[in-house]
């Protein structure tokens, strides 16, 4: 996942690309949703919702990267909406 001013680019891994036939997603909407759940292990408990036209994906990052991701998104001009909880 790459965050630049005005866009978030997600390039899925080989297995995901093979299964979904999606090579790249580019999120350019000004709003982005960050989800934090309490149940999964900390190395996958922060997720970012990526929307590219009619395709929606979720990128997972470690919980210890959440603050840095939030700051990068805000610096890139995104309005970050965070949701917390078991089913976030």
DSSP file (Angstrom, degrees, kcal/mol; ACC not computed):
  #  RESIDUE AA STRUCTURE BP1 BP2  ACC     N-H-->O    O-->H-N    N-H-->O    O-->H-N    TCO  KAPPA ALPHA  PHI   PSI    X-CA   Y-CA   Z-CA
    1    1 A X              0   0    0      0, 0.0     2,-0.4     0, 0.0     9,-0.2   0.000 360.0 360.0 360.0 134.5    0.0    0.0    0.0
    2    2 A X  E     -A    9   0A   0      7,-2.7     7,-3.0     2,-0.0     2,-0.5  -0.988 360.0-158.3-125.5 128.9    1.3    3.4   -1.0
    3    3 A X  E     +A    8   0A   0     -2,-0.4     2,-0.3     5,-0.2     5,-0.2  -0.932  23.1 159.2-108.5 121.5   -0.1    6.7    0.3
    4    4 A X  E >   -A    7   0A   0      3,-2.8     3,-2.3    -2,-0.5     2,-0.1  -0.876  56.0 -62.9-131.4 165.5    0.5    9.8   -1.7
    5    5 A X  T 3  S-     0   0    0     -2,-0.3    72,-0.2     1,-0.3    71,-0.1  -0.300 122.8  -2.7 -53.6 117.0   -1.3   13.2   -1.8
    6    6 A X  T 3  S+     0   0    0     70,-2.0     2,-0.3    -2,-0.1    -1,-0.3   0.398 124.5  68.1  84.2  -2.6   -4.8   12.5   -3.0
    7    7 A X  E <   -A    4   0A   0     -3,-2.3    -3,-2.8    69,-0.1     2,-0.4  -0.999  52.3-160.5-151.9 149.8   -4.5    8.7   -3.5
    8    8 A X  E     -AB   3  27A   0     19,-1.9    19,-3.0    -2,-0.3     2,-0.5  -0.998  20.1-160.3-123.3 123.3   -3.9    5.4   -1.8
    9    9 A X  E     -AB   2  26A   0     -7,-3.0    -7,-2.7    -2,-0.4     2,-0.5  -0.915   5.9-170.8-110.7 127.7   -2.7    2.6   -4.0
   10   10 A X  E     - B   0  25A   0     15,-2.8    15,-2.5    -2,-0.5     2,-0.6  -0.974   5.0-172.0-118.9 122.7   -3.1   -1.0   -3.0
   11   11 A X        -     0   0    0     -2,-0.5    13,-0.2    13,-0.2    12,-0.1  -0.928  23.8-138.7-113.1 105.3   -1.4   -3.7   -5.0
   12   12 A X        -     0   0    0     -2,-0.6    47,-0.0    10,-0.2    -2,-0.0  -0.133  23.8 -98.2 -61.8 157.7   -2.6   -7.1   -3.7
   13   13 A X     >  -     0   0    0      1,-0.1     4,-2.8     4,-0.0     5,-0.2  -0.123  42.7 -92.0 -68.4 172.5   -0.2  -10.0   -3.3
   14   14 A X  H  > S+     0   0    0      1,-0.2     4,-2.4     2,-0.2     5,-0.2   0.904 123.9  46.3 -56.8 -49.1    0.2  -12.8   -5.8
   15   15 A X  H  > S+     0   0    0      1,-0.2     4,-2.2     2,-0.2    -1,-0.2   0.907 114.0  48.1 -64.4 -41.5   -2.5  -15.2   -4.4
   16   16 A X  H  > S+     0   0    0      2,-0.2     4,-2.9     1,-0.2     6,-0.4   0.914 112.0  50.1 -65.2 -42.0   -5.0  -12.4   -4.0
   17   17 A X  H  X S+     0   0    0     -4,-2.8     4,-2.5     1,-0.2     5,-0.2   0.918 111.0  49.6 -60.8 -43.1   -4.4  -11.2   -7.5
   18   18 A X  H  < S+     0   0    0     -4,-2.4    -1,-0.2    -5,-0.2    -2,-0.2   0.902 116.6  41.2 -63.7 -41.2   -4.8  -14.7   -8.9
   19   19 A X  H  < S+     0   0    0     -4,-2.2    -2,-0.2    -5,-0.2    -1,-0.2   0.892 127.5  29.5 -74.7 -41.2   -8.1  -15.2   -7.0
   20   20 A X  H  < S-     0   0    0     -4,-2.9    -2,-0.2    -5,-0.2    -3,-0.2   0.655  90.7-134.5 -96.5 -17.4   -9.7  -11.8   -7.6
   21   21 A X     <  +     0   0    0     -4,-2.5     2,-0.6    -5,-0.3    -4,-0.1   0.727  63.3 132.0  65.5  22.6   -8.2  -10.8  -10.9
   22   22 A X        +     0   0    0     -6,-0.4    -1,-0.2    -5,-0.2   -10,-0.2  -0.934  31.6 176.6-108.6 119.9   -7.5   -7.3   -9.4
   23   23 A X        +     0   0    0     -2,-0.6     2,-0.3     1,-0.3    -1,-0.1   0.800  67.2   2.6 -89.9 -33.1   -3.9   -6.0  -10.0
   24   24 A X        -     0   0    0    -13,-0.2     2,-0.4    -7,-0.1    -1,-0.3  -0.987  53.8-159.5-158.2 141.1   -4.3   -2.6   -8.4
   25   25 A X  E     -B   10   0A   0    -15,-2.5   -15,-2.8    -2,-0.3     2,-0.5  -0.980   8.8-163.7-122.0 138.2   -6.8   -0.5   -6.5
   26   26 A X  E     -B    9   0A   0     -2,-0.4     2,-0.6   -17,-0.2   -17,-0.2  -0.960   3.5-160.0-126.7 115.3   -6.5    3.3   -6.3
   27   27 A X  E     +B    8   0A   0    -19,-3.0   -19,-1.9    -2,-0.5    25,-0.1  -0.820  23.2 158.7 -93.6 122.0   -8.6    5.2   -3.7
   28   28 A X        +     0   0    0     -2,-0.6    -1,-0.1    23,-0.4    24,-0.1   0.382  32.3 117.1-124.4   0.1   -9.0    8.9   -4.5
   29   29 A X  S    S-     0   0    0     22,-0.3    22,-0.1     1,-0.1   -23,-0.0  -0.417  70.3-125.7 -67.3 147.5  -12.1    9.8   -2.4
   30   30 A X  S    S+     0   0    0     48,-0.1    49,-3.1    -2,-0.1     2,-0.4   0.753  91.0  68.5 -69.3 -22.4  -11.3   12.4    0.2
   31   31 A X  E     +c   79   0B   0     47,-0.2     2,-0.3    49,-0.1    49,-0.2  -0.783  60.8 179.8 -99.9 141.1  -12.7   10.2    3.0
   32   32 A X  E     -c   80   0B   0     47,-2.1    49,-2.9    -2,-0.4     2,-0.5  -0.997  18.6-138.9-138.8 143.3  -11.1    7.0    4.2
   33   33 A X  E     -cD  81  49B   0     16,-0.5    16,-2.6    -2,-0.3     2,-0.5  -0.895  11.1-165.6-108.8 127.0  -12.2    4.6    7.0
   34   34 A X  E     -cD  82  48B   0     47,-2.7    49,-2.4    -2,-0.5     2,-0.4  -0.940  10.6-160.7-109.3 129.9   -9.7    3.0    9.3
   35   35 A X  E     -cD  83  47B   0     12,-3.0    12,-3.0    -2,-0.5     2,-0.4  -0.902   9.5-172.2-114.5 137.0  -11.0    0.1   11.4
   36   36 A X  E     -cD  84  46B   0     47,-2.4    49,-1.6    -2,-0.4     2,-0.3  -0.973   7.4-169.9-129.3 119.4   -9.5   -1.3   14.6
   37   37 A X        -     0   0    0      8,-1.6    49,-0.2    -2,-0.4    50,-0.1  -0.723  19.1-147.4-104.2 157.8  -10.8   -4.5   16.0
   38   38 A X  S    S+     0   0    0     47,-0.5    48,-0.1    -2,-0.3    -1,-0.1   0.696  86.8  60.8 -94.0 -22.4  -10.0   -6.0   19.4
   39   39 A X  S    S+     0   0    0     47,-0.2     3,-0.1    46,-0.2    -1,-0.1   0.918  83.9  75.8 -80.1 -45.8  -10.2   -9.7   18.6
   40   40 A X  S    S-     0   0    0      1,-0.1     5,-0.1     4,-0.1     0, 0.0  -0.170  96.3 -84.6 -66.0 162.5   -7.6  -10.4   15.9
   41   41 A X    >   -     0   0    0      1,-0.1     3,-2.1     3,-0.1    -1,-0.1  -0.281  45.1-106.3 -61.2 154.4   -3.9  -10.6   16.8
   42   42 A X  G >  S+     0   0    0      1,-0.3    21,-3.4     2,-0.2     3,-0.8   0.708 114.1  68.9 -60.2 -21.2   -2.1   -7.2   16.9
   43   43 A X  G 3  S+     0   0    0     19,-0.3    -1,-0.3     1,-0.2    -2,-0.1   0.538 116.1  23.9 -79.3  -2.0   -0.3   -7.8   13.7
   44   44 A X  G <  S+     0   0    0     -3,-2.1    -1,-0.2    18,-0.1    -2,-0.2   0.077  89.7 107.1-141.3  27.0   -3.5   -7.6   11.7
   45   45 A X    <   +     0   0    0     -3,-0.8    -8,-1.6    -5,-0.1     2,-0.5   0.480  66.4  70.1 -92.5   0.4   -5.8   -5.5   13.9
   46   46 A X  E     -DE  36  61B   0     15,-1.6    15,-3.1   -10,-0.2     2,-0.3  -0.970  62.5-180.0-118.3 129.4   -5.8   -2.3   11.9
   47   47 A X  E     -DE  35  60B   0    -12,-3.0   -12,-3.0    -2,-0.5     2,-0.5  -0.931  17.0-152.7-129.3 150.6   -7.5   -2.2    8.6
   48   48 A X  E     -DE  34  59B   0     11,-2.5    11,-2.6    -2,-0.3     2,-0.6  -0.988  18.0-134.0-124.4 127.2   -8.0    0.4    5.9
   49   49 A X  E     -DE  33  58B   0    -16,-2.6   -16,-0.5    -2,-0.5     2,-0.5  -0.705  22.6-165.5 -83.2 121.1  -11.0    0.4    3.6
   50   50 A X  E     - E   0  57B   0      7,-3.2     7,-2.9    -2,-0.6     2,-0.5  -0.930   3.2-169.1-110.9 126.3   -9.9    1.0    0.0
   51   51 A X  E     + E   0  56B   0     -2,-0.5   -23,-0.4     5,-0.2     2,-0.4  -0.967  12.6 173.1-120.5 129.5  -12.5    1.9   -2.7
   52   52 A X  E >   - E   0  55B   0      3,-2.9     3,-2.2    -2,-0.5     2,-0.3  -0.879  67.1 -63.3-134.9 100.5  -11.8    2.0   -6.4
   53   53 A X  T 3  S-     0   0    0     -2,-0.4    -1,-0.1     1,-0.3   -26,-0.0  -0.428 121.4 -11.9  54.5-115.5  -15.0    2.6   -8.4
   54   54 A X  T 3  S+     0   0    0     -2,-0.3     2,-0.5    -3,-0.1    -1,-0.3   0.305 119.7  91.3 -98.1  10.2  -17.2   -0.4   -7.6
   55   55 A X  E <   -E   52   0B   0     -3,-2.2    -3,-2.9     2,-0.0     2,-0.4  -0.904  53.4-171.4-108.4 131.7  -14.4   -2.5   -6.0
   56   56 A X  E     +E   51   0B   0     -2,-0.5     2,-0.3    -5,-0.2    -5,-0.2  -0.978   8.7 172.5-122.2 134.1  -13.9   -2.4   -2.2
   57   57 A X  E     -E   50   0B   0     -7,-2.9    -7,-3.2    -2,-0.4     2,-0.5  -0.897  24.1-136.4-134.0 164.3  -10.9   -4.0   -0.5
   58   58 A X  E     -E   49   0B   0     -2,-0.3     2,-0.5    -9,-0.2    -9,-0.2  -0.988  12.4-158.3-125.6 123.8   -9.5   -4.0    3.0
   59   59 A X  E     -E   48   0B   0    -11,-2.6   -11,-2.5    -2,-0.5     2,-0.4  -0.874  12.2-149.0-100.4 131.1   -5.8   -3.6    3.6
   60   60 A X  E     +E   47   0B   0     -2,-0.5     2,-0.3   -13,-0.2   -13,-0.2  -0.824  18.7 173.5-103.5 138.8   -4.5   -4.9    7.0
   61   61 A X  E     -E   46   0B   0    -15,-3.1   -15,-1.6    -2,-0.4     5,-0.1  -0.931  40.3 -86.0-134.7 160.1   -1.5   -3.4    8.9
   62   62 A X    >   -     0   0    0     -2,-0.3     3,-2.0   -18,-0.2     4,-0.4  -0.330  36.1-119.5 -65.6 149.1   -0.1   -4.1   12.3
   63   63 A X  G >  S+     0   0    0    -21,-3.4     3,-1.4     1,-0.3     4,-0.4   0.822 112.6  62.9 -57.8 -33.1   -1.6   -2.2   15.2
   64   64 A X  G 3  S+     0   0    0    -22,-0.3    -1,-0.3     1,-0.3     4,-0.3   0.594 100.8  54.4 -72.1  -7.4    1.7   -0.6   16.0
   65   65 A X  G <> S+     0   0    0     -3,-2.0     4,-2.7     1,-0.1    -1,-0.3   0.487  81.3  94.4 -96.8  -6.1    1.6    1.1   12.5
   66   66 A X  H <> S+     0   0    0     -3,-1.4     4,-2.9    -4,-0.4     5,-0.2   0.903  84.0  46.5 -56.8 -48.9   -1.8    2.7   13.1
   67   67 A X  H  > S+     0   0    0     -4,-0.4     4,-2.3     1,-0.2    -1,-0.2   0.919 114.7  47.3 -62.3 -43.5   -0.6    6.1   14.3
   68   68 A X  H  > S+     0   0    0     -4,-0.3     4,-2.2     2,-0.2    -1,-0.2   0.886 113.3  48.9 -65.2 -38.8    1.9    6.4   11.5
   69   69 A X  H  X S+     0   0    0     -4,-2.7     4,-2.7     2,-0.2    -2,-0.2   0.933 110.5  50.5 -65.2 -46.1   -0.7    5.4    8.9
   70   70 A X  H  X S+     0   0    0     -4,-2.9     4,-2.3    -5,-0.2    -2,-0.2   0.920 112.1  47.6 -57.5 -45.3   -3.2    7.9   10.3
   71   71 A X  H  X S+     0   0    0     -4,-2.3     4,-2.6     2,-0.2    -1,-0.2   0.906 111.5  50.0 -63.9 -42.5   -0.6   10.6   10.1
   72   72 A X  H  X S+     0   0    0     -4,-2.2     4,-1.6     1,-0.2    -2,-0.2   0.907 110.9  49.7 -63.1 -41.7    0.4    9.7    6.6
   73   73 A X  H  <>S+     0   0    0     -4,-2.7     5,-2.5     2,-0.2    -2,-0.2   0.920 112.6  46.3 -64.1 -43.8   -3.2    9.7    5.4
   74   74 A X  H ><5S+     0   0    0     -4,-2.3     3,-1.5     1,-0.2    -2,-0.2   0.906 111.1  51.8 -65.8 -41.2   -3.9   13.1    7.0
   75   75 A X  H 3<5S+     0   0    0     -4,-2.6    -1,-0.2     1,-0.3    -2,-0.2   0.807 105.9  56.3 -64.0 -28.4   -0.7   14.6    5.5
   76   76 A X  T 3<5S-     0   0    0     -4,-1.6   -70,-2.0    -5,-0.2    -1,-0.3   0.444 126.9-100.8 -83.6   0.1   -1.8   13.3    2.1
   77   77 A X  T < 5S+     0   0    0     -3,-1.5     2,-0.3     1,-0.3    -3,-0.2   0.581  74.4 140.7  97.1  10.7   -5.1   15.2    2.5
   78   78 A X      < -     0   0    0     -5,-2.5     2,-0.8    -6,-0.2    -1,-0.3  -0.623  51.9-132.4 -89.2 147.1   -7.5   12.5    3.5
   79   79 A X  E     -c   31   0B   0    -49,-3.1   -47,-2.1    -2,-0.3     2,-0.5  -0.879  30.3-148.5 -93.8 108.2  -10.2   12.9    6.1
   80   80 A X  E     -c   32   0B   0     -2,-0.8     2,-0.6   -49,-0.2   -47,-0.2  -0.681  13.5-167.5 -89.5 125.2   -9.7    9.8    8.3
   81   81 A X  E     -c   33   0B   0    -49,-2.9   -47,-2.7    -2,-0.5     2,-0.4  -0.955  11.9-158.3-110.3 118.3  -12.7    8.2   10.0
   82   82 A X  E     -c   34   0B   0     -2,-0.6     2,-0.4   -49,-0.2   -47,-0.2  -0.794   9.2-171.2-103.0 140.0  -11.8    5.7   12.7
   83   83 A X  E     -c   35   0B   0    -49,-2.4   -47,-2.4    -2,-0.4     2,-0.3  -0.991   6.0-170.0-126.9 136.5  -14.1    3.0   14.0
   84   84 A X  E     +c   36   0B   0     -2,-0.4     2,-0.2   -49,-0.2   -47,-0.2  -0.904  32.1  72.7-124.3 151.3  -13.2    0.8   17.0
   85   85 A X  S >  S-     0   0    0    -49,-1.6     3,-0.7    -2,-0.3   -47,-0.5  -0.783  85.1 -58.6 139.5-178.1  -14.8   -2.4   18.4
   86   86 A X  T 3  S+     0   0    0     -2,-0.2   -47,-0.2     1,-0.2    -1,-0.1   0.876 131.2  28.0 -65.4 -40.5  -15.3   -6.1   17.9
   87   87 A X  T 3         0   0    0      1,-0.2    -1,-0.2    -3,-0.1   -50,-0.1   0.060 360.0 360.0-113.6  25.0  -17.0   -5.9   14.5
   88   88 A X    <         0   0    0     -3,-0.7    -1,-0.2   -52,-0.2    -2,-0.1   0.537 360.0 360.0 -57.3 360.0  -15.4   -2.7   13.2
